[in-house]
Amino acid sequence: MMDKTRKFLGKIGLPEGDLNDMPTSNKRFKINGKESDRQFGIEVPTMNTAGAVKALIEEAERLGVTINRIDETYGAFRHTEEEMREYAAICKDKGIGLNISIGPRAAYDTSATRMSEQGRVIAYRIRGVDQLARAVDDAKRICSFGIRGLLVYDEGLMWVLGKAREEGILPSDIKLKNSAHNGQGNPAALKVMEAAGADSFNPVRDLSIPMLAALRAATDIPLDLHTDNPPASGGFIRVYEAPEMVRCCAPVFLKTGNSVVSAHGSLTTANDGVNMARQASIVMEMVNRYYPGAIQLKPGEAHGQVVDANAWKPEY
């Protein structure tokens, strides 16, 4: 069905349909620009206090789980300089990639629309040019601490940050992560975000494996896929699908842990960090059991490694 349209999609570089045969991906992570044999990493989102990060790492080490990357989602401008330095120091010491989210967003702005039932989907996006300029300066502030992973919630901001990287307004080694809150769920949207500058792509959280496999067919950049979610975004737990996510979608970051909190963007505690590490251990149990040959990233290999804070100085 729809043969002519499907052929057109193929002609412009997209899969002609969702890949229901769920093919094995032969793509792998590039490390320092070179091909590797690494297929997946473990990524823990909603790491919104340094105390939670410390507890996560301590419990993960006790359980024998390697955490490759973490995401802060509260917003950079909600953290003091001391807190930002602490984030950077912890992750640099452990070789963990660190994504810090851009602070300015509609939810922190004076928007009445985002408070409405139908308008709340804009909550993480940027309103107006002044807010866009503030978001770029928030990115500069993040980078001034040696942090190189930026979590981006707005398609236009992604394009601006990509241009800022090209023009030297931001460091050339930053990595831009497209957030699931941007709401994309198909290969065409992925192509748009990749062209705008995204170095990894987090689709909406409820795509089937055939849909995810179609995303993989359309790009070589890493996919960031949720294996569990808090109640606020559906509450579904997909740990048994994690091995298939690795097989079909490599290179992939398996996002895990925030099912232990009520919502994205909340302030997480040390106890949350412990429980997130335990959730990550369940994901690793499933991967090791059902896809034992899968190769995980090693410490220091994930996107967004922290560098020396003196490596780059912003101009405001």
C-alpha positions in Angstrom: 0.0 0.0 0.0 1.0 3.6 -0.7 3.8 2.2 -2.9 4.6 5.5 -4.7 4.8 7.5 -1.6 7.0 4.9 0.1 9.3 5.0 -2.9 9.5 8.7 -2.6 10.4 8.5 1.1 13.2 6.1 0.1 14.4 8.4 -2.6 14.9 11.3 -0.1 16.9 9.1 2.3 14.2 7.8 4.6 13.1 4.2 5.3 10.0 3.2 3.2 8.3 2.0 6.4 8.8 1.0 10.0 11.2 -2.0 10.0 9.0 -4.8 11.2 11.7 -7.3 10.6 13.8 -5.5 13.3 17.2 -5.9 11.6 20.4 -6.0 13.6 22.3 -2.7 13.5 25.9 -2.9 12.4 26.6 0.7 13.3 28.8 1.5 16.3 29.9 4.5 18.4 32.6 6.7 17.1 35.1 7.6 19.8 37.3 10.6 19.1 36.2 10.5 15.5 37.2 6.8 15.0 35.1 3.7 14.6 34.8 1.4 17.6 33.1 -1.8 18.5 31.0 -0.2 21.2 27.2 -0.7 20.9 25.6 0.9 23.9 26.0 3.0 27.0 24.0 3.5 30.2 22.5 7.0 30.7 20.8 8.2 33.8 18.5 11.3 33.4 17.0 13.6 36.0 20.3 13.9 37.9 19.3 17.2 39.4 21.5 17.5 42.4 25.2 16.8 43.0 24.2 14.7 46.0 22.1 12.4 43.8 25.0 12.1 41.4 27.4 11.0 44.2 24.9 8.5 45.5 24.2 7.1 42.0 27.8 6.5 41.4 28.5 4.9 44.8 25.6 2.5 44.4 26.4 1.7 40.8 30.0 0.9 41.7 28.8 -1.4 44.5 26.5 -3.2 42.0 29.2 -3.4 39.4 27.3 -1.2 36.9 29.1 1.3 34.7 27.3 4.6 34.3 28.4 6.2 31.0 26.4 9.5 30.9 24.1 11.5 33.1 21.6 14.2 32.3 20.7 17.2 34.5 17.2 18.5 33.6 16.4 21.2 36.2 18.2 23.9 34.2 21.7 25.3 34.4 20.6 28.7 35.7 19.0 27.0 38.7 22.4 25.9 40.0 25.1 27.9 41.8 28.6 28.1 40.4 29.7 25.9 43.3 27.1 23.3 42.3 28.2 23.4 38.6 31.8 22.9 39.6 30.8 20.0 41.7 28.9 18.3 38.9 31.9 18.8 36.6 34.4 17.5 39.1 32.5 14.3 39.9 31.9 13.4 36.3 35.4 14.3 35.2 36.9 12.1 37.9 34.7 9.1 36.9 34.9 9.6 33.1 31.1 10.1 32.9 29.6 12.2 30.1 27.6 15.1 31.6 24.7 16.8 29.8 23.5 20.0 31.5 20.1 21.4 30.3 19.7 24.9 29.1 17.8 26.9 31.8 15.6 29.4 30.0 12.3 27.8 28.9 8.6 28.6 28.9 8.1 26.8 32.2 10.4 29.4 33.9 9.1 32.3 31.9 5.9 34.3 32.2 3.9 32.2 29.8 0.2 31.6 30.6 -0.2 29.3 27.6 2.1 26.7 29.0 -0.1 26.5 32.1 -3.2 25.5 30.0 -4.2 22.0 29.2 -3.6 22.3 25.5 -0.6 24.7 25.7 1.5 22.8 28.2 3.4 21.0 25.4 5.4 24.3 24.9 6.7 24.2 28.5 10.4 23.5 27.5 10.5 25.8 24.5 11.9 29.3 24.1 9.6 32.3 23.8 11.0 35.3 22.0 14.4 36.5 20.9 15.5 37.8 24.3 14.9 34.4 25.8 16.9 32.9 22.9 19.8 35.2 23.7 19.6 34.2 27.4 19.6 30.5 26.4 22.8 31.0 24.4 24.5 32.8 27.3 23.3 29.9 29.6 25.1 27.6 27.2 28.2 29.8 27.5 28.0 29.6 31.3 27.7 25.8 31.2 30.8 25.5 29.0 32.8 27.8 31.3 32.9 25.0 33.8 34.5 22.6 31.3 31.1 20.9 30.7 30.7 20.0 27.0 27.3 18.2 26.9 24.3 20.5 26.3 20.7 19.2 26.6 18.5 21.1 24.2 14.7 21.5 24.5 14.0 23.7 21.5 14.4 23.0 17.8 15.3 26.7 17.0 17.8 26.8 19.9 19.4 23.6 18.5 20.0 25.4 15.2 21.4 28.5 16.9 23.7 26.4 19.1 24.9 24.5 16.1 25.7 27.8 14.4 27.4 29.1 17.5 29.6 26.1 17.5 30.5 26.6 13.9 31.3 30.3 14.5 33.4 29.8 17.6 30.9 31.5 19.9 30.8 28.2 21.8 33.6 25.5 22.0 34.0 23.4 18.9 34.0 20.2 21.1 30.5 20.6 22.6 28.0 17.8 22.0 24.3 18.8 21.5 21.7 16.3 22.8 18.2 16.5 21.4 15.6 16.1 24.2 12.6 13.8 24.1 10.6 16.9 25.2 11.0 18.2 21.7 8.4 15.6 20.7 10.0 14.0 17.6 9.2 10.5 16.7 10.0 9.8 13.1 13.1 9.7 10.8 12.2 12.9 9.0 12.2 14.8 12.3 15.5 13.2 13.2 17.0 14.4 9.9 15.9 17.9 10.7 17.4 17.9 14.2 20.7 16.3 13.0 21.0 18.9 10.3 20.4 21.6 12.9 23.4 20.3 14.9 22.2 17.4 17.2 24.9 14.9 18.1 22.5 12.4 19.6 18.7 12.1 19.3 16.2 11.3 22.0 12.8 10.4 20.4 9.5 10.3 22.2 9.5 7.5 24.8 6.8 5.1 23.5 8.0 4.1 20.0 7.9 0.4 19.1 11.1 -1.4 18.3 10.3 -1.4 14.5 9.8 2.4 14.7 13.1 2.8 16.5 14.8 0.6 14.0 13.6 2.9 11.2 15.2 5.8 13.1 18.4 3.9 13.2 18.3 3.3 9.5 18.1 7.0 8.8 21.2 8.1 10.8 24.5 7.1 12.2 24.3 9.4 15.4 23.5 7.7 18.7 19.9 7.3 19.7 19.0 7.9 23.4 16.2 5.6 24.3 14.2 5.4 27.5 13.8 2.0 29.1 11.7 3.4 32.0 9.8 6.6 32.7 8.2 8.4 35.6 4.4 8.4 36.0 4.3 12.0 34.6 5.4 10.7 31.1 3.5 7.4 31.1 5.2 5.3 33.8 6.0 2.4 31.4 8.9 0.1 32.1 10.6 -1.4 29.0 13.6 -3.3 30.6 12.8 -6.5 28.7 13.1 -4.6 25.5 16.5 -3.1 26.3 18.5 -5.9 24.7 16.5 -5.5 21.4 17.0 -1.8 21.6 20.8 -2.4 21.7 20.6 -5.0 18.9 18.4 -3.0 16.5 19.5 0.6 17.4 23.2 0.6 18.1 24.9 2.9 18.8 22.4 3.6 21.6 22.3 5.1 25.1 19.9 3.2 27.3 18.2 5.8 29.5 17.2 4.4 32.8 16.4 5.3 36.4 13.9 8.1 36.4 11.0 5.8 36.9 11.9 6.1 40.6 10.8 9.8 40.6 7.3 11.3 39.9 8.3 13.6 37.1 11.1 14.8 34.8 12.8 18.0 36.0 12.3 17.3 39.7 15.0 17.9 42.3 16.4 14.4 43.0 17.8 13.2 46.4 20.6 10.9 47.3 18.1 8.2 48.0 16.7 8.7 44.4 20.3 8.3 43.2 20.6 4.9 44.9 17.3 3.7 43.5 18.3 4.9 40.0 21.5 2.9 40.2 19.4 -0.2 41.1 17.1 0.4 38.2 20.2 0.6 35.9 21.4 -2.7 37.3 18.1 -4.3 36.2 18.6 -3.0 32.7 22.2 -4.4 32.6 20.9 -7.7 33.9 18.5 -8.0 30.9 21.2 -7.0 28.4 23.7 -9.4 29.8 21.2 -12.2 29.9 19.5 -11.8 26.5 22.3 -10.1 24.4 25.5 -11.2 26.2 27.8 -10.2 23.4 26.7 -6.6 23.4 29.7 -4.2 24.0 29.3 -1.3 26.4 31.2 2.0 26.3 34.0 2.3 28.8 34.5 5.2 31.2 35.7 8.3 29.3 34.2 7.3 26.0 30.7 8.7 26.1 29.7 12.0 24.6 30.0 15.1 26.8 33.2 14.4 28.7 34.2 17.2 31.1 37.4 19.1 30.2 39.6 21.6 32.0 37.6 24.7 32.9 40.5 26.8 31.6 40.3 25.3 28.2 37.7 27.9 27.0 36.6 31.3 28.3 33.2 32.8 27.3 32.6 36.3 26.0 29.3 37.7 27.2 
